[in-house]
């Protein structure tokens, strides 16, 4: 019997997190979420071997864009995150 994949969803828009969780729960994934870069990095550092995949919203993740990209870079290049799969989600809305 295989274990469920564990996914971390990172987005500052709670509604986006809810949509992602509703879609993914249908496939019985174990889901966690964070609403900002600091919170997400703390979760990753404390659970580095727990997450199989990180879904990271780049466009809307607070603070400003340069910090969002710095957080993404830190996640993807950290020793703590070595081996974790990060899917960076880009989008645009008016």
C-alpha positions in Angstrom: 0.0 0.0 0.0 1.5 3.3 -1.0 1.4 6.4 1.1 -0.2 9.7 0.1 1.9 12.4 -1.5 2.2 15.5 0.7 1.8 18.8 -1.1 2.5 22.3 0.3 0.4 25.1 -1.4 1.8 28.6 -1.1 -0.3 31.6 -2.1 -1.3 34.8 -0.3 -4.8 34.6 -1.8 -6.8 32.3 0.5 -9.4 31.7 -2.2 -6.7 30.3 -4.5 -5.5 28.0 -1.7 -9.1 26.8 -1.2 -9.6 26.0 -4.9 -6.3 24.1 -5.1 -7.1 22.2 -1.9 -10.6 21.3 -3.2 -9.2 20.0 -6.5 -6.3 18.1 -4.9 -8.3 16.5 -2.0 -10.3 14.6 -4.5 -7.1 12.6 -5.2 -6.5 12.0 -1.5 -3.3 14.1 -1.2 -2.1 15.2 2.2 -2.2 19.0 1.9 -0.7 21.9 3.9 -0.7 25.6 3.0 1.1 28.9 3.7 0.1 32.4 2.9 3.4 34.1 2.8 7.1 33.5 2.2 8.2 33.6 5.8 5.5 31.1 6.9 6.3 28.8 3.9 10.0 28.7 4.6 9.4 27.9 8.2 7.1 25.0 7.2 9.6 23.7 4.7 12.6 24.0 7.1 10.6 22.2 9.8 9.2 19.5 7.5 11.8 19.2 4.8 11.4 15.5 4.3 7.7 15.6 4.6 6.7 17.5 1.4 6.7 15.7 -1.9 5.7 18.8 -3.9 5.5 22.5 -3.3 3.0 24.6 -5.4 4.3 28.2 -5.2 2.4 31.2 -6.5 5.1 33.7 -7.7 2.9 36.6 -8.9 0.8 37.3 -5.8 2.9 36.0 -2.9 3.5 38.9 -0.6 5.8 40.9 -0.1 6.7 42.7 -3.4 7.8 40.7 -6.5 11.6 40.9 -5.9 11.1 39.4 -2.4 8.8 36.7 -3.9 11.4 35.7 -6.3 14.1 35.7 -3.6 11.9 33.4 -1.5 11.4 31.1 -4.4 15.2 31.1 -5.1 15.9 30.4 -1.4 13.4 27.5 -1.5 14.9 25.9 -4.6 18.5 26.4 -3.6 18.4 25.7 0.1 20.1 22.5 1.5 17.0 22.0 3.5 14.9 21.8 0.3 17.4 19.7 -1.6 15.4 17.1 -3.5 12.0 18.8 -3.1 10.0 19.4 -6.2 8.8 23.1 -6.6 6.2 24.0 -9.2 6.2 27.7 -9.6 2.8 29.1 -10.7 2.6 32.3 -12.7 -0.5 34.2 -13.5 -2.0 37.5 -14.2 -5.3 39.2 -13.2 -6.6 42.7 -13.5 
